[in-house]
Amino acid sequence: MSKVNILAQLEDSLRNFIIDEYMGDPREKVYFNPFKYKGLTIVIDPVRRGPIPQFIVQIAMLEAEISIETGKKVSGGLGVTDEHMIERWLERGSNRNMMLAAWEGRSNFEEKILKIRPFDME
């Protein structure tokens, strides 16, 4: 599987996880807007490379850099609830290992910044 496919799969997985979590909570379900997450993007940016394996999550007009190892925010901000959900998502299954594999393979991409736009939810 190519690194591009891994990122697309991770974006879909994160988007579905967040939507399922909100829809499963009766208190949140009333006010939840799933269209906020249709443009959720995961970016691996070699220009911002640091010693910590990290990735960028963009939701609407917000973005945060997230440590792959800890799941904690390194910089930026998405809101406490979304950041907590990303941390929980990284702990599930092979998400952390797949993200680390994509991060390690980022130098194989020809583009400086790899951005994958997900399909639109209708």
PDB file as gemmi writes it, atoms N, CA and C in Angstrom:
CRYST1    1.000    1.000    1.000  90.00  90.00  90.00 P 1                      
ATOM      1  N   MET A   1       0.855  -1.186   0.000  1.00  0.00           N  
ATOM      2  CA  MET A   1       0.000   0.000   0.000  1.00  0.00           C  
ATOM      3  C   MET A   1       0.892   1.237   0.000  1.00  0.00           C  
ATOM      4  N   SER A   2       0.616   2.189  -0.862  1.00  0.00           N  
ATOM      5  CA  SER A   2       1.420   3.402  -0.924  1.00  0.00           C  
ATOM      6  C   SER A   2       1.122   4.306   0.262  1.00  0.00           C  
ATOM      7  N   LYS A   3       2.059   5.205   0.518  1.00  0.00           N  
ATOM      8  CA  LYS A   3       1.897   6.130   1.640  1.00  0.00           C  
ATOM      9  C   LYS A   3       0.687   7.044   1.435  1.00  0.00           C  
ATOM     10  N   VAL A   4       0.415   7.399   0.180  1.00  0.00           N  
ATOM     11  CA  VAL A   4      -0.750   8.244  -0.111  1.00  0.00           C  
ATOM     12  C   VAL A   4      -2.031   7.517   0.277  1.00  0.00           C  
ATOM     13  N   ASN A   5      -2.122   6.226  -0.065  1.00  0.00           N  
ATOM     14  CA  ASN A   5      -3.296   5.450   0.309  1.00  0.00           C  
ATOM     15  C   ASN A   5      -3.419   5.307   1.814  1.00  0.00           C  
ATOM     16  N   ILE A   6      -2.279   5.185   2.503  1.00  0.00           N  
ATOM     17  CA  ILE A   6      -2.310   5.085   3.965  1.00  0.00           C  
ATOM     18  C   ILE A   6      -2.895   6.362   4.557  1.00  0.00           C  
ATOM     19  N   LEU A   7      -2.453   7.520   4.071  1.00  0.00           N  
ATOM     20  CA  LEU A   7      -2.977   8.787   4.601  1.00  0.00           C  
ATOM     21  C   LEU A   7      -4.464   8.938   4.314  1.00  0.00           C  
ATOM     22  N   ALA A   8      -4.896   8.564   3.130  1.00  0.00           N  
ATOM     23  CA  ALA A   8      -6.322   8.645   2.807  1.00  0.00           C  
ATOM     24  C   ALA A   8      -7.125   7.726   3.717  1.00  0.00           C  
ATOM     25  N   GLN A   9      -6.605   6.536   3.965  1.00  0.00           N  
ATOM     26  CA  GLN A   9      -7.280   5.595   4.861  1.00  0.00           C  
ATOM     27  C   GLN A   9      -7.319   6.144   6.288  1.00  0.00           C  
ATOM     28  N   LEU A  10      -6.231   6.757   6.738  1.00  0.00           N  
ATOM     29  CA  LEU A  10      -6.185   7.334   8.082  1.00  0.00           C  
ATOM     30  C   LEU A  10      -7.161   8.503   8.214  1.00  0.00           C  
ATOM     31  N   GLU A  11      -7.249   9.336   7.190  1.00  0.00           N  
ATOM     32  CA  GLU A  11      -8.214  10.447   7.225  1.00  0.00           C  
ATOM     33  C   GLU A  11      -9.637   9.928   7.351  1.00  0.00           C  
ATOM     34  N   ASP A  12      -9.974   8.945   6.546  1.00  0.00           N  
ATOM     35  CA  ASP A  12     -11.320   8.371   6.610  1.00  0.00           C  
ATOM     36  C   ASP A  12     -11.586   7.760   7.975  1.00  0.00           C  
ATOM     37  N   SER A  13     -10.595   7.058   8.505  1.00  0.00           N  
ATOM     38  CA  SER A  13     -10.739   6.422   9.812  1.00  0.00           C  
ATOM     39  C   SER A  13     -10.956   7.464  10.906  1.00  0.00           C  
ATOM     40  N   LEU A  14     -10.157   8.533  10.900  1.00  0.00           N  
ATOM     41  CA  LEU A  14     -10.295   9.589  11.911  1.00  0.00           C  
ATOM     42  C   LEU A  14     -11.640  10.289  11.784  1.00  0.00           C  
ATOM     43  N   ARG A  15     -12.025  10.629  10.559  1.00  0.00           N  
ATOM     44  CA  ARG A  15     -13.307  11.294  10.335  1.00  0.00           C  
ATOM     45  C   ARG A  15     -14.464  10.431  10.856  1.00  0.00           C  
ATOM     46  N   ASN A  16     -14.453   9.160  10.490  1.00  0.00           N  
ATOM     47  CA  ASN A  16     -15.518   8.251  10.931  1.00  0.00           C  
ATOM     48  C   ASN A  16     -15.522   8.078  12.442  1.00  0.00           C  
ATOM     49  N   PHE A  17     -14.342   8.005  13.052  1.00  0.00           N  
ATOM     50  CA  PHE A  17     -14.253   7.874  14.505  1.00  0.00           C  
ATOM     51  C   PHE A  17     -14.883   9.079  15.193  1.00  0.00           C  
ATOM     52  N   ILE A  18     -14.521  10.283  14.757  1.00  0.00           N  
ATOM     53  CA  ILE A  18     -15.056  11.496  15.379  1.00  0.00           C  
ATOM     54  C   ILE A  18     -16.572  11.571  15.206  1.00  0.00           C  
ATOM     55  N   ILE A  19     -17.048  11.317  14.005  1.00  0.00           N  
ATOM     56  CA  ILE A  19     -18.497  11.377  13.750  1.00  0.00           C  
ATOM     57  C   ILE A  19     -19.227  10.339  14.591  1.00  0.00           C  
ATOM     58  N   ASP A  20     -18.716   9.123  14.641  1.00  0.00           N  
ATOM     59  CA  ASP A  20     -19.361   8.073  15.441  1.00  0.00           C  
ATOM     60  C   ASP A  20     -19.390   8.428  16.920  1.00  0.00           C  
ATOM     61  N   GLU A  21     -18.306   9.012  17.423  1.00  0.00           N  
ATOM     62  CA  GLU A  21     -18.258   9.392  18.836  1.00  0.00           C  
ATOM     63  C   GLU A  21     -19.297  10.471  19.151  1.00  0.00           C  
ATOM     64  N   TYR A  22     -19.388  11.485  18.299  1.00  0.00           N  
ATOM     65  CA  TYR A  22     -20.379  12.543  18.529  1.00  0.00           C  
ATOM     66  C   TYR A  22     -21.803  12.008  18.405  1.00  0.00           C  
ATOM     67  N   MET A  23     -22.048  11.194  17.384  1.00  0.00           N  
ATOM     68  CA  MET A  23     -23.409  10.683  17.170  1.00  0.00           C  
ATOM     69  C   MET A  23     -23.822   9.688  18.257  1.00  0.00           C  
ATOM     70  N   GLY A  24     -22.853   9.067  18.917  1.00  0.00           N  
ATOM     71  CA  GLY A  24     -23.150   8.118  19.983  1.00  0.00           C  
ATOM     72  C   GLY A  24     -23.422   8.768  21.327  1.00  0.00           C  
ATOM     73  N   ASP A  25     -23.187  10.065  21.430  1.00  0.00           N  
ATOM     74  CA  ASP A  25     -23.412  10.788  22.684  1.00  0.00           C  
ATOM     75  C   ASP A  25     -24.693  11.602  22.545  1.00  0.00           C  
ATOM     76  N   PRO A  26     -25.744  11.236  23.282  1.00  0.00           N  
ATOM     77  CA  PRO A  26     -27.032  11.940  23.124  1.00  0.00           C  
ATOM     78  C   PRO A  26     -26.943  13.444  23.380  1.00  0.00           C  
ATOM     79  N   ARG A  27     -26.046  13.854  24.289  1.00  0.00           N  
ATOM     80  CA  ARG A  27     -25.906  15.297  24.572  1.00  0.00           C  
ATOM     81  C   ARG A  27     -25.262  16.038  23.416  1.00  0.00           C  
ATOM     82  N   GLU A  28     -24.252  15.428  22.798  1.00  0.00           N  
ATOM     83  CA  GLU A  28     -23.527  16.062  21.697  1.00  0.00           C  
ATOM     84  C   GLU A  28     -24.287  15.955  20.382  1.00  0.00           C  
ATOM     85  N   LYS A  29     -25.035  14.894  20.205  1.00  0.00           N  
ATOM     86  CA  LYS A  29     -25.717  14.610  18.943  1.00  0.00           C  
ATOM     87  C   LYS A  29     -26.641  15.750  18.516  1.00  0.00           C  
ATOM     88  N   VAL A  30     -27.251  16.412  19.488  1.00  0.00           N  
ATOM     89  CA  VAL A  30     -28.203  17.486  19.208  1.00  0.00           C  
ATOM     90  C   VAL A  30     -27.525  18.654  18.496  1.00  0.00           C  
ATOM     91  N   TYR A  31     -26.310  18.989  18.895  1.00  0.00           N  
ATOM     92  CA  TYR A  31     -25.627  20.174  18.363  1.00  0.00           C  
ATOM     93  C   TYR A  31     -24.547  19.842  17.336  1.00  0.00           C  
ATOM     94  N   PHE A  32     -24.319  18.584  17.080  1.00  0.00           N  
ATOM     95  CA  PHE A  32     -23.212  18.151  16.229  1.00  0.00           C  
ATOM     96  C   PHE A  32     -23.473  18.450  14.754  1.00  0.00           C  
ATOM     97  N   ASN A  33     -22.459  18.969  14.077  1.00  0.00           N  
ATOM     98  CA  ASN A  33     -22.519  19.255  12.645  1.00  0.00           C  
ATOM     99  C   ASN A  33     -21.471  18.403  11.932  1.00  0.00           C  
ATOM    100  N   PRO A  34     -21.867  17.281  11.328  1.00  0.00           N  
ATOM    101  CA  PRO A  34     -20.879  16.393  10.686  1.00  0.00           C  
ATOM    102  C   PRO A  34     -20.175  17.027   9.486  1.00  0.00           C  
ATOM    103  N   PHE A  35     -20.762  18.050   8.892  1.00  0.00           N  
ATOM    104  CA  PHE A  35     -20.153  18.684   7.718  1.00  0.00           C  
ATOM    105  C   PHE A  35     -18.886  19.451   8.072  1.00  0.00           C  
ATOM    106  N   LYS A  36     -18.708  19.765   9.355  1.00  0.00           N  
ATOM    107  CA  LYS A  36     -17.473  20.406   9.805  1.00  0.00           C  
ATOM    108  C   LYS A  36     -16.267  19.520   9.485  1.00  0.00           C  
ATOM    109  N   TYR A  37     -16.486  18.200   9.460  1.00  0.00           N  
ATOM    110  CA  TYR A  37     -15.392  17.247   9.311  1.00  0.00           C  
ATOM    111  C   TYR A  37     -15.204  16.739   7.885  1.00  0.00           C  
ATOM    112  N   LYS A  38     -16.016  17.207   6.952  1.00  0.00           N  
ATOM    113  CA  LYS A  38     -15.880  16.699   5.580  1.00  0.00           C  
ATOM    114  C   LYS A  38     -14.546  17.099   4.967  1.00  0.00           C  
ATOM    115  N   GLY A  39     -13.978  18.187   5.385  1.00  0.00           N  
ATOM    116  CA  GLY A  39     -12.683  18.623   4.869  1.00  0.00           C  
ATOM    117  C   GLY A  39     -11.516  18.265   5.770  1.00  0.00           C  
ATOM    118  N   LEU A  40     -11.717  17.336   6.707  1.00  0.00           N  
ATOM    119  CA  LEU A  40     -10.637  16.918   7.592  1.00  0.00           C  
ATOM    120  C   LEU A  40      -9.465  16.428   6.750  1.00  0.00           C  
ATOM    121  N   THR A  41      -8.285  16.949   7.049  1.00  0.00           N  
ATOM    122  CA  THR A  41      -7.092  16.621   6.280  1.00  0.00           C  
ATOM    123  C   THR A  41      -5.955  16.273   7.225  1.00  0.00           C  
ATOM    124  N   ILE A  42      -5.195  15.270   6.866  1.00  0.00           N  
ATOM    125  CA  ILE A  42      -3.962  14.933   7.572  1.00  0.00           C  
ATOM    126  C   ILE A  42      -2.807  15.300   6.658  1.00  0.00           C  
ATOM    127  N   VAL A  43      -1.849  16.054   7.201  1.00  0.00           N  
ATOM    128  CA  VAL A  43      -0.706  16.533   6.423  1.00  0.00           C  
ATOM    129  C   VAL A  43       0.578  16.070   7.108  1.00  0.00           C  
ATOM    130  N   ILE A  44       1.501  15.579   6.308  1.00  0.00           N  
ATOM    131  CA  ILE A  44       2.847  15.306   6.788  1.00  0.00           C  
ATOM    132  C   ILE A  44       3.742  16.301   6.072  1.00  0.00           C  
ATOM    133  N   ASP A  45       4.328  17.227   6.830  1.00  0.00           N  
ATOM    134  CA  ASP A  45       5.048  18.358   6.266  1.00  0.00           C  
ATOM    135  C   ASP A  45       6.540  18.249   6.586  1.00  0.00           C  
ATOM    136  N   PRO A  46       7.372  17.875   5.610  1.00  0.00           N  
ATOM    137  CA  PRO A  46       8.806  17.745   5.885  1.00  0.00           C  
ATOM    138  C   PRO A  46       9.484  19.078   6.191  1.00  0.00           C  
ATOM    139  N   VAL A  47       8.862  20.192   5.819  1.00  0.00           N  
ATOM    140  CA  VAL A  47       9.439  21.507   6.108  1.00  0.00           C  
ATOM    141  C   VAL A  47       9.408  21.774   7.609  1.00  0.00           C  
ATOM    142  N   ARG A  48       8.370  21.311   8.289  1.00  0.00           N  
ATOM    143  CA  ARG A  48       8.229  21.518   9.734  1.00  0.00           C  
ATOM    144  C   ARG A  48       8.875  20.385  10.535  1.00  0.00           C  
ATOM    145  N   ARG A  49       9.639  19.572   9.877  1.00  0.00           N  
ATOM    146  CA  ARG A  49      10.204  18.397  10.541  1.00  0.00           C  
ATOM    147  C   ARG A  49      10.967  18.776  11.795  1.00  0.00           C  
ATOM    148  N   GLY A  50      10.734  18.022  12.815  1.00  0.00           N  
ATOM    149  CA  GLY A  50      11.451  18.168  14.063  1.00  0.00           C  
ATOM    150  C   GLY A  50      11.869  16.795  14.540  1.00  0.00           C  
ATOM    151  N   PRO A  51      12.398  16.726  15.734  1.00  0.00           N  
ATOM    152  CA  PRO A  51      12.840  15.431  16.248  1.00  0.00           C  
ATOM    153  C   PRO A  51      11.680  14.517  16.656  1.00  0.00           C  
ATOM    154  N   ILE A  52      10.498  15.089  16.796  1.00  0.00           N  
ATOM    155  CA  ILE A  52       9.333  14.327  17.222  1.00  0.00           C  
ATOM    156  C   ILE A  52       8.515  13.931  16.001  1.00  0.00           C  
ATOM    157  N   PRO A  53       8.237  12.631  15.812  1.00  0.00           N  
ATOM    158  CA  PRO A  53       7.339  12.242  14.712  1.00  0.00           C  
ATOM    159  C   PRO A  53       5.963  12.863  14.940  1.00  0.00           C  
ATOM    160  N   GLN A  54       5.516  13.648  13.997  1.00  0.00           N  
ATOM    161  CA  GLN A  54       4.246  14.346  14.168  1.00  0.00           C  
ATOM    162  C   GLN A  54       3.533  14.506  12.837  1.00  0.00           C  
ATOM    163  N   PHE A  55       2.268  14.844  12.937  1.00  0.00           N  
ATOM    164  CA  PHE A  55       1.460  15.095  11.756  1.00  0.00           C  
ATOM    165  C   PHE A  55       0.549  16.273  12.063  1.00  0.00           C  
ATOM    166  N   ILE A  56      -0.019  16.828  11.018  1.00  0.00           N  
ATOM    167  CA  ILE A  56      -0.904  17.985  11.159  1.00  0.00           C  
ATOM    168  C   ILE A  56      -2.315  17.534  10.806  1.00  0.00           C  
ATOM    169  N   VAL A  57      -3.261  17.911  11.643  1.00  0.00           N  
ATOM    170  CA  VAL A  57      -4.666  17.670  11.350  1.00  0.00           C  
ATOM    171  C   VAL A  57      -5.310  19.029  11.120  1.00  0.00           C  
ATOM    172  N   GLN A  58      -6.015  19.146  10.001  1.00  0.00           N  
ATOM    173  CA  GLN A  58      -6.745  20.365   9.681  1.00  0.00           C  
ATOM    174  C   GLN A  58      -8.232  20.039   9.673  1.00  0.00           C  
ATOM    175  N   ILE A  59      -8.976  20.799  10.457  1.00  0.00           N  
ATOM    176  CA  ILE A  59     -10.431  20.661  10.500  1.00  0.00           C  
ATOM    177  C   ILE A  59     -11.001  22.060  10.335  1.00  0.00           C  
ATOM    178  N   ALA A  60     -11.784  22.240   9.296  1.00  0.00           N  
ATOM    179  CA  ALA A  60     -12.335  23.550   8.956  1.00  0.00           C  
ATOM    180  C   ALA A  60     -11.153  24.517   8.811  1.00  0.00           C  
ATOM    181  N   MET A  61     -11.137  25.595   9.593  1.00  0.00           N  
ATOM    182  CA  MET A  61     -10.079  26.591   9.470  1.00  0.00           C  
ATOM    183  C   MET A  61      -9.034  26.442  10.575  1.00  0.00           C  
ATOM    184  N   LEU A  62      -9.102  25.363  11.319  1.00  0.00           N  
ATOM    185  CA  LEU A  62      -8.185  25.149  12.434  1.00  0.00           C  
ATOM    186  C   LEU A  62      -7.187  24.050  12.095  1.00  0.00           C  
ATOM    187  N   GLU A  63      -6.022  24.116  12.732  1.00  0.00           N  
ATOM    188  CA  GLU A  63      -5.045  23.067  12.534  1.00  0.00           C  
ATOM    189  C   GLU A  63      -4.211  22.902  13.787  1.00  0.00           C  
ATOM    190  N   ALA A  64      -3.734  21.677  13.984  1.00  0.00           N  
ATOM    191  CA  ALA A  64      -2.861  21.380  15.114  1.00  0.00           C  
ATOM    192  C   ALA A  64      -1.846  20.339  14.693  1.00  0.00           C  
ATOM    193  N   GLU A  65      -0.625  20.479  15.227  1.00  0.00           N  
ATOM    194  CA  GLU A  65       0.387  19.454  15.050  1.00  0.00           C  
ATOM    195  C   GLU A  65       0.254  18.497  16.220  1.00  0.00           C  
ATOM    196  N   ILE A  66       0.225  17.198  15.908  1.00  0.00           N  
ATOM    197  CA  ILE A  66      -0.001  16.161  16.906  1.00  0.00           C  
ATOM    198  C   ILE A  66       1.205  15.229  16.939  1.00  0.00           C  
ATOM    199  N   SER A  67       1.700  14.920  18.131  1.00  0.00           N  
ATOM    200  CA  SER A  67       2.780  13.957  18.288  1.00  0.00           C  
ATOM    201  C   SER A  67       2.227  12.556  18.028  1.00  0.00           C  
ATOM    202  N   ILE A  68       2.901  11.806  17.177  1.00  0.00           N  
ATOM    203  CA  ILE A  68       2.452  10.446  16.887  1.00  0.00           C  
ATOM    204  C   ILE A  68       2.660   9.555  18.105  1.00  0.00           C  
ATOM    205  N   GLU A  69       3.740   9.760  18.822  1.00  0.00           N  
ATOM    206  CA  GLU A  69       4.064   8.905  19.959  1.00  0.00           C  
ATOM    207  C   GLU A  69       3.094   9.074  21.126  1.00  0.00           C  
ATOM    208  N   THR A  70       2.729  10.321  21.441  1.00  0.00           N  
ATOM    209  CA  THR A  70       1.895  10.564  22.619  1.00  0.00           C  
ATOM    210  C   THR A  70       0.443  10.867  22.280  1.00  0.00           C  
ATOM    211  N   GLY A  71       0.191  11.333  21.058  1.00  0.00           N  
ATOM    212  CA  GLY A  71      -1.152  11.761  20.680  1.00  0.00           C  
ATOM    213  C   GLY A  71      -1.502  13.143  21.181  1.00  0.00           C  
ATOM    214  N   LYS A  72      -0.569  13.789  21.849  1.00  0.00           N  
ATOM    215  CA  LYS A  72      -0.798  15.126  22.410  1.00  0.00           C  
ATOM    216  C   LYS A  72      -0.503  16.205  21.373  1.00  0.00           C  
ATOM    217  N   LYS A  73      -1.170  17.336  21.538  1.00  0.00           N  
ATOM    218  CA  LYS A  73      -0.949  18.482  20.659  1.00  0.00           C  
ATOM    219  C   LYS A  73       0.445  19.051  20.905  1.00  0.00           C  
ATOM    220  N   VAL A  74       1.175  19.328  19.816  1.00  0.00           N  
ATOM    221  CA  VAL A  74       2.483  19.956  19.896  1.00  0.00           C  
ATOM    222  C   VAL A  74       2.338  21.458  19.713  1.00  0.00           C  
ATOM    223  N   SER A  75       1.504  21.859  18.756  1.00  0.00           N  
ATOM    224  CA  SER A  75       1.233  23.283  18.538  1.00  0.00           C  
ATOM    225  C   SER A  75      -0.102  23.421  17.814  1.00  0.00           C  
ATOM    226  N   GLY A  76      -0.590  24.655  17.765  1.00  0.00           N  
ATOM    227  CA  GLY A  76      -1.869  24.919  17.125  1.00  0.00           C  
ATOM    228  C   GLY A  76      -3.031  24.593  18.050  1.00  0.00           C  
ATOM    229  N   GLY A  77      -4.197  24.409  17.453  1.00  0.00           N  
ATOM    230  CA  GLY A  77      -5.356  24.091  18.264  1.00  0.00           C  
ATOM    231  C   GLY A  77      -6.572  23.750  17.432  1.00  0.00           C  
ATOM    232  N   LEU A  78      -7.293  22.728  17.874  1.00  0.00           N  
ATOM    233  CA  LEU A  78      -8.521  22.298  17.209  1.00  0.00           C  
ATOM    234  C   LEU A  78      -9.718  22.383  18.137  1.00  0.00           C  
ATOM    235  N   GLY A  79      -9.470  22.649  19.371  1.00  0.00           N  
ATOM    236  CA  GLY A  79     -10.506  22.570  20.390  1.00  0.00           C  
ATOM    237  C   GLY A  79     -10.248  21.338  21.238  1.00  0.00           C  
ATOM    238  N   VAL A  80     -10.533  21.441  22.505  1.00  0.00           N  
ATOM    239  CA  VAL A  80     -10.207  20.379  23.454  1.00  0.00           C  
ATOM    240  C   VAL A  80     -10.857  19.053  23.083  1.00  0.00           C  
ATOM    241  N   THR A  81     -12.121  19.056  22.704  1.00  0.00           N  
ATOM    242  CA  THR A  81     -12.827  17.813  22.410  1.00  0.00           C  
ATOM    243  C   THR A  81     -12.224  17.112  21.194  1.00  0.00           C  
ATOM    244  N   ASP A  82     -11.978  17.845  20.112  1.00  0.00           N  
ATOM    245  CA  ASP A  82     -11.403  17.235  18.913  1.00  0.00           C  
ATOM    246  C   ASP A  82      -9.989  16.723  19.187  1.00  0.00           C  
ATOM    247  N   GLU A  83      -9.200  17.465  19.945  1.00  0.00           N  
ATOM    248  CA  GLU A  83      -7.845  17.026  20.270  1.00  0.00           C  
ATOM    249  C   GLU A  83      -7.879  15.744  21.102  1.00  0.00           C  
ATOM    250  N   HIS A  84      -8.808  15.666  22.029  1.00  0.00           N  
ATOM    251  CA  HIS A  84      -8.951  14.466  22.850  1.00  0.00           C  
ATOM    252  C   HIS A  84      -9.374  13.274  21.981  1.00  0.00           C  
ATOM    253  N   MET A  85     -10.261  13.511  21.032  1.00  0.00           N  
ATOM    254  CA  MET A  85     -10.696  12.425  20.147  1.00  0.00           C  
ATOM    255  C   MET A  85      -9.556  11.932  19.262  1.00  0.00           C  
ATOM    256  N   ILE A  86      -8.703  12.831  18.802  1.00  0.00           N  
ATOM    257  CA  ILE A  86      -7.553  12.425  17.996  1.00  0.00           C  
ATOM    258  C   ILE A  86      -6.612  11.560  18.832  1.00  0.00           C  
ATOM    259  N   GLU A  87      -6.403  11.960  20.079  1.00  0.00           N  
ATOM    260  CA  GLU A  87      -5.553  11.172  20.980  1.00  0.00           C  
ATOM    261  C   GLU A  87      -6.140   9.765  21.179  1.00  0.00           C  
ATOM    262  N   ARG A  88      -7.440   9.678  21.396  1.00  0.00           N  
ATOM    263  CA  ARG A  88      -8.101   8.379  21.580  1.00  0.00           C  
ATOM    264  C   ARG A  88      -8.053   7.552  20.293  1.00  0.00           C  
ATOM    265  N   TRP A  89      -8.214   8.218  19.152  1.00  0.00           N  
ATOM    266  CA  TRP A  89      -8.171   7.523  17.864  1.00  0.00           C  
ATOM    267  C   TRP A  89      -6.788   6.906  17.629  1.00  0.00           C  
ATOM    268  N   LEU A  90      -5.723   7.640  17.981  1.00  0.00           N  
ATOM    269  CA  LEU A  90      -4.368   7.118  17.793  1.00  0.00           C  
ATOM    270  C   LEU A  90      -4.123   5.867  18.632  1.00  0.00           C  
ATOM    271  N   GLU A  91      -4.810   5.749  19.754  1.00  0.00           N  
ATOM    272  CA  GLU A  91      -4.634   4.597  20.644  1.00  0.00           C  
ATOM    273  C   GLU A  91      -5.341   3.350  20.124  1.00  0.00           C  
ATOM    274  N   ARG A  92      -6.233   3.503  19.180  1.00  0.00           N  
ATOM    275  CA  ARG A  92      -7.038   2.375  18.680  1.00  0.00           C  
ATOM    276  C   ARG A  92      -6.313   1.608  17.575  1.00  0.00           C  
ATOM    277  N   GLY A  93      -6.343   0.301  17.697  1.00  0.00           N  
ATOM    278  CA  GLY A  93      -5.855  -0.566  16.631  1.00  0.00           C  
ATOM    279  C   GLY A  93      -4.465  -0.208  16.142  1.00  0.00           C  
ATOM    280  N   SER A  94      -4.306  -0.174  14.839  1.00  0.00           N  
ATOM    281  CA  SER A  94      -2.998   0.078  14.238  1.00  0.00           C  
ATOM    282  C   SER A  94      -2.841   1.515  13.750  1.00  0.00           C  
ATOM    283  N   ASN A  95      -3.705   2.410  14.199  1.00  0.00           N  
ATOM    284  CA  ASN A  95      -3.643   3.792  13.715  1.00  0.00           C  
ATOM    285  C   ASN A  95      -2.283   4.434  13.967  1.00  0.00           C  
ATOM    286  N   ARG A  96      -1.733   4.256  15.173  1.00  0.00           N  
ATOM    287  CA  ARG A  96      -0.438   4.861  15.506  1.00  0.00           C  
ATOM    288  C   ARG A  96       0.667   4.278  14.612  1.00  0.00           C  
ATOM    289  N   ASN A  97       0.663   2.965  14.421  1.00  0.00           N  
ATOM    290  CA  ASN A  97       1.690   2.328  13.585  1.00  0.00           C  
ATOM    291  C   ASN A  97       1.579   2.770  12.127  1.00  0.00           C  
ATOM    292  N   MET A  98       0.356   2.887  11.619  1.00  0.00           N  
ATOM    293  CA  MET A  98       0.171   3.339  10.240  1.00  0.00           C  
ATOM    294  C   MET A  98       0.613   4.788  10.075  1.00  0.00           C  
ATOM    295  N   MET A  99       0.315   5.633  11.069  1.00  0.00           N  
ATOM    296  CA  MET A  99       0.720   7.033  10.992  1.00  0.00           C  
ATOM    297  C   MET A  99       2.243   7.147  11.045  1.00  0.00           C  
ATOM    298  N   LEU A 100       2.864   6.344  11.897  1.00  0.00           N  
ATOM    299  CA  LEU A 100       4.324   6.352  11.979  1.00  0.00           C  
ATOM    300  C   LEU A 100       4.945   5.883  10.666  1.00  0.00           C  
ATOM    301  N   ALA A 101       4.362   4.883  10.039  1.00  0.00           N  
ATOM    302  CA  ALA A 101       4.857   4.406   8.741  1.00  0.00           C  
ATOM    303  C   ALA A 101       4.751   5.504   7.687  1.00  0.00           C  
ATOM    304  N   ALA A 102       3.654   6.235   7.683  1.00  0.00           N  
ATOM    305  CA  ALA A 102       3.491   7.345   6.730  1.00  0.00           C  
ATOM    306  C   ALA A 102       4.500   8.444   7.019  1.00  0.00           C  
ATOM    307  N   TRP A 103       4.734   8.743   8.295  1.00  0.00           N  
ATOM    308  CA  TRP A 103       5.686   9.795   8.675  1.00  0.00           C  
ATOM    309  C   TRP A 103       7.104   9.401   8.259  1.00  0.00           C  
ATOM    310  N   GLU A 104       7.472   8.152   8.496  1.00  0.00           N  
ATOM    311  CA  GLU A 104       8.821   7.700   8.143  1.00  0.00           C  
ATOM    312  C   GLU A 104       9.040   7.689   6.635  1.00  0.00           C  
ATOM    313  N   GLY A 105       7.981   7.468   5.862  1.00  0.00           N  
ATOM    314  CA  GLY A 105       8.115   7.401   4.417  1.00  0.00           C  
ATOM    315  C   GLY A 105       7.920   8.719   3.715  1.00  0.00           C  
ATOM    316  N   ARG A 106       7.782   9.800   4.464  1.00  0.00           N  
ATOM    317  CA  ARG A 106       7.465  11.081   3.845  1.00  0.00           C  
ATOM    318  C   ARG A 106       8.549  11.562   2.906  1.00  0.00           C  
ATOM    319  N   SER A 107       9.794  11.151   3.097  1.00  0.00           N  
ATOM    320  CA  SER A 107      10.860  11.607   2.206  1.00  0.00           C  
ATOM    321  C   SER A 107      10.761  10.948   0.829  1.00  0.00           C  
ATOM    322  N   ASN A 108       9.922   9.929   0.701  1.00  0.00           N  
ATOM    323  CA  ASN A 108       9.739   9.268  -0.591  1.00  0.00           C  
ATOM    324  C   ASN A 108       8.821  10.061  -1.521  1.00  0.00           C  
ATOM    325  N   PHE A 109       8.160  11.095  -1.002  1.00  0.00           N  
ATOM    326  CA  PHE A 109       7.228  11.867  -1.814  1.00  0.00           C  
ATOM    327  C   PHE A 109       7.985  12.960  -2.559  1.00  0.00           C  
ATOM    328  N   GLU A 110       7.548  13.242  -3.761  1.00  0.00           N  
ATOM    329  CA  GLU A 110       8.195  14.273  -4.555  1.00  0.00           C  
ATOM    330  C   GLU A 110       7.790  15.666  -4.099  1.00  0.00           C  
ATOM    331  N   GLU A 111       6.587  15.800  -3.570  1.00  0.00           N  
ATOM    332  CA  GLU A 111       6.107  17.104  -3.144  1.00  0.00           C  
ATOM    333  C   GLU A 111       6.710  17.461  -1.792  1.00  0.00           C  
ATOM    334  N   LYS A 112       6.870  18.764  -1.558  1.00  0.00           N  
ATOM    335  CA  LYS A 112       7.362  19.201  -0.261  1.00  0.00           C  
ATOM    336  C   LYS A 112       6.339  18.944   0.830  1.00  0.00           C  
ATOM    337  N   ILE A 113       5.082  19.212   0.525  1.00  0.00           N  
ATOM    338  CA  ILE A 113       4.017  18.996   1.490  1.00  0.00           C  
ATOM    339  C   ILE A 113       3.017  18.042   0.867  1.00  0.00           C  
ATOM    340  N   LEU A 114       2.702  17.006   1.599  1.00  0.00           N  
ATOM    341  CA  LEU A 114       1.738  16.027   1.107  1.00  0.00           C  
ATOM    342  C   LEU A 114       0.389  16.335   1.735  1.00  0.00           C  
ATOM    343  N   LYS A 115      -0.579  16.685   0.909  1.00  0.00           N  
ATOM    344  CA  LYS A 115      -1.931  16.963   1.374  1.00  0.00           C  
ATOM    345  C   LYS A 115      -2.864  16.036   0.628  1.00  0.00           C  
ATOM    346  N   ILE A 116      -3.718  15.386   1.358  1.00  0.00           N  
ATOM    347  CA  ILE A 116      -4.706  14.502   0.769  1.00  0.00           C  
ATOM    348  C   ILE A 116      -6.071  15.068   1.136  1.00  0.00           C  
ATOM    349  N   ARG A 117      -6.819  15.409   0.149  1.00  0.00           N  
ATOM    350  CA  ARG A 117      -8.191  15.900   0.379  1.00  0.00           C  
ATOM    351  C   ARG A 117      -9.154  14.730   0.329  1.00  0.00           C  
ATOM    352  N   PRO A 118      -9.940  14.556   1.360  1.00  0.00           N  
ATOM    353  CA  PRO A 118     -10.892  13.444   1.366  1.00  0.00           C  
ATOM    354  C   PRO A 118     -12.072  13.715   0.441  1.00  0.00           C  
ATOM    355  N   PHE A 119     -12.830  12.661   0.174  1.00  0.00           N  
ATOM    356  CA  PHE A 119     -14.033  12.821  -0.630  1.00  0.00           C  
ATOM    357  C   PHE A 119     -15.045  13.671   0.133  1.00  0.00           C  
ATOM    358  N   ASP A 120     -15.949  14.294  -0.578  1.00  0.00           N  
ATOM    359  CA  ASP A 120     -16.969  15.127   0.057  1.00  0.00           C  
ATOM    360  C   ASP A 120     -18.087  14.261   0.588  1.00  0.00           C  
ATOM    361  N   MET A 121     -18.556  14.618   1.780  1.00  0.00           N  
ATOM    362  CA  MET A 121     -19.740  13.952   2.335  1.00  0.00           C  
ATOM    363  C   MET A 121     -20.944  14.708   1.808  1.00  0.00           C  
ATOM    364  N   GLU A 122     -21.905  14.004   1.355  1.00  0.00           N  
ATOM    365  CA  GLU A 122     -23.099  14.689   0.841  1.00  0.00           C  
ATOM    366  C   GLU A 122     -24.290  14.343   1.664  1.00  0.00           C  
TER     367      GLU A 122                                                      
END                                                                             
